[in-house]
Amino acid sequence: MTRVALIAHDEKKPTMLDLVREYEGFLASIDLLSTGTTGMRIIEETGLSVERKLSGPEGGDAEISAEVARGEVDAVVFLRDPLTAQPHEPDISALLRICDVHDVPLATTRSAAEYLLDGIDAAENPH
């Protein structure tokens, strides 16, 4: 089954929740994992099943990076806030690099996330 990681910085959590609501039917059909706070918000606001990792600053980005490196994640949606410094910036950079190294699709904006999710949906459910 397809496994997608959903991550959002604090300023991008409302955008992530809007995205998840829009794609809720499709997301319910795949395995989801997320950093702690983002995952909790998705669960509370949609009822979707999400495997939660630690929050980003506590190592959640690094946990997801390790799963990407082991081939356990098919795609990552990481809605980043490029205008705010993050205390765990090295973990964020590592996740981006690991996705590149292992050729795992990564979307960092809402529009890129829509293309990514639409592409996975089309591949899994050809019309």
Secondary structure by P-SEA (a helix, b strand, c coil): cbbbbbbbcccaaaaaaaaaaaaaaaaaabbbbbcaaaaaaaaacccccccccccccccaaaaaaaaaaacccccccccccccccccaaaaaaaaaaaaaaaccbbbccaaaaaaaaaaaaaaaccc
